[in-house]
């Protein structure tokens, strides 16, 4: 339901000055609604303080993505870079902003945790199908730390299925990864996402939306 005060924009005017609307901090249990882990529940654009130029560019691009998000477009983002660049912080900030300003619910999953939950529920058909359906159908999905899990053939096939389905059905996906998408002449063998998953998966990821690289 649209906020009667800010009309879904997330901002209200007081004495000629724009301020954050109280609805952005109201009692919705975002941890439960968006599946955000407790460690990241307080993360937002306001608390992301860029140190490097690439972080500043990434913050601006992620905020623009969140404010203009339209689930019908099926556009996504992929954040690439080493640890401690704030990729997960930005992904959570997008989820929260999209929900607060547009009332569109997304879901956050650490990829390793998602695969574990799917694999452990595979023998329970109904539980597995419910989780997989949510992952495939949700308007905005975050796959955090993609490629960092131990990758068996089953896990690679499952990730391929999820990404291919969302690609085909124009479902927006935000991906964070510590791995470069493709191997370069100077990179170590096996240390790119296309080597860990497959070139076809990486090709789809690149076509699903903008790729943003964060660097120290």
N, C-alpha and C positions, 0 to 999 in steps of 0.2 A: 504494500500500500504506500502511495506517495506521501511524503511528509507534507502536512498542510502549511508549514512555515516556510520551508525553502523550495517547495515544489520539486523536490528530487535533485536539486543542484548541489546540495551540501553546504551552501553559503546563505547567510542572511545579511541584510543591510541594517546597520545601527548607526544613526547620526552621520550618514553619508559614508560609512566605512564598512567594507565587507568583512564579516567574521564567520568562522566555522559555525554551522548550525548545530544545535544540541543533539539533533538526530544522529549525528556521526558518532556520538558517544553514548547513545541510549542503550537500554538494557538487552539488546539482542545478543545472544550467546554466540559470538562469532567463532569462537573456538570449536563449538559443536556444529554450527551451521556450515562453516567453510572447511572443517577438518584441519584447522591450523594447530600445530603442536604448541604446547604451553610456552616453550622457549621463545617462540616467535610472535606470540599473540599481541605484544605491544608494538611490534614493528609497523611503521607507517612512513609515508613520504616525509612528513614533518620531522621524523627522527633519523632520517638518512642524511648523513653529512659527508658529502663527497670530499675525498682527499686528492685524488688524481683527476686529470682532465677527462679521462675515459669514464670515470664514475659520474662526473657531472653531466656528460653527454647521455649516459645510460639513464640517469634519474629523469632528465628532461624527456627522453623518448618514452620511458615507462609511464610517466605521468600523462603525457599526451595520449598514449595508447588507452589508459584507463578512462580518461575523460571523454574520449571519442568512441569508446567501445560499442560495437553493434554486433550482437550475436549472429545476425543474418549474413554478415560479411565473412565470417569464418577466419578472420586474421589472427595470427598468433605472434609470439616473440620467442626468441632463443637467446639466452644470456650465457656467454662463453667466457671463461677466465679462471684463474687460479683461486684457491681458497682465500677467504677473508677479503673479498672484494664487495660483499654485500649482495650477491645475486639472489639468495633466498629472501633477504630483507625486501628487495624490490619486488619480487614475485608475490610475497604476502601483501605488500602495500597495494599492488594492483588489485588483487582479490578483494581486499577490504574496501578500496575506493569504488570499485565497480558495484559492489553490493550496496554501499551506503548511498551512492549518488544515482544509481539506476535500478536498485532492487533486483539485480540479477545475481543469482547464487552460483558460485563456482566451488571447486573442491581442490584442496591441496593434498598431494601425496608425495612423501619421500619414495622414490622409485624402488629402493631396496625393500622398504616396508610394504609397499603395495604388492610386489611380487611374492613376498613371504605370505601375506594374507591371502592372496589368490591361490597360491600353491597349497596352503594348509587347509583351505576351504574347498578344494577341488573334489574331495570325496563327499562333501555335503552339497549336492546339486543346487538346492534352493539358495543357500548362502552365497555360493560362488556366483550364481547367475545374478543375484541382486547387486553384488559388488561390481561385477563386470558391467552390468547394465548402467550403473551410475557412472562409471569411468568412461564408457562409450558415449553416453547421451548428454552429460552435463554441458551447459553452454560454455563454461570456461574451466579448463583443467590445468593444474600445475603439476608437472612431473619434475620433481626436484632431484638434483644430483644424478642425472641420467648417465649411465655408463660406469658408475662407481661400484656397482654391485658385481658379485661373482656371477659370471654369465654362462649358464648351462644352455644347451640347445633349447630346452623348454622355455627358459626365460627370454632368450632372444626371439623365439617364435611368438611369445606372448606380447612382448614389446612391439614387435613388428605388426601384429594384429591390431593392437590398440592404436598405434600411430597411423596405420593404413586406413583403418575405419574412420578415424577422426579427420584424416586428410580427404577421404572420399566424400564424407558427409558434411564438409565445411564446418567442423567444430573447432573452435578456437583453443589453442594449446600453448601454454607457456612452459618452456623447458629451460632448466639451468643445468650446466655441465662444466666440469673442470677440464674436460678434454677438448682439444681442437677438433672441429668437425671432420677435417680431412688431413691426411698425412702430407707433410711437406718434406723437402729434401733434407732438412736439418732436424726433423723430428725423429724420436726413437720409434723403432718398429713396435707396433701394437699399442701405441699411445695416442691414437686418434679414434674418434667415435665411429668412423666408417669401418675401421678394422675391428673394433670391439663388437659392433652390431652388424651393419652391412652397408655398402654404398647406396643401396636402394632406400633404406630407412633414412639415411642422411640426406639423400636427394629430396625426399618428401618433406623432411624437416625444413630444409632451405626454402621450399616452395610454399610452406604453410605460413610464413611471415618473415619479419625482419630478424636478422641475426646481429646481435650487439656484442662486441668484444670489450671486456673490461681488463685493464692491465695496470700493474703497479706504477 
